[in-house]
Amino acid sequence: MPKIQGANYEVKGFWPSMLEFGNVEVHLYPPAGAKMILKEVEEPKKIQQQILNIISLRHQSAESDRTEKREHKELKTQKKASRQEGEKLTKEDDFWA
């Protein structure tokens, strides 16, 4: 399934500029260079900004997920080390008992 990589907008001519109509080009991947064009949309700049905001939110969410997974893994490692240290102390106590 293609993902959105970016977006541009284009307004050509006097009346489209006055009426705020134009095209929005959405860049997709894979494959490289794929695009989707939304033709003659109202307020193309606003649509482009909304697309870019969604991309930014998606990246932030993905980064947050990666951070959360990394922190979870570190916590598991710390718990395991702590548990192993506790088992080591218990074995030493048994030795001296």
Secondary structure, 3 states (H helix, E strand, C coil): CCEEEEEEEECCCHHHHHHCEEEEEEEEECCCCEEEEEEEEECHHHHHHHHHHHHHHHHHHHHHHHHHHHHHHHHHHHHHHHHHHHHHHHHHHHHHC
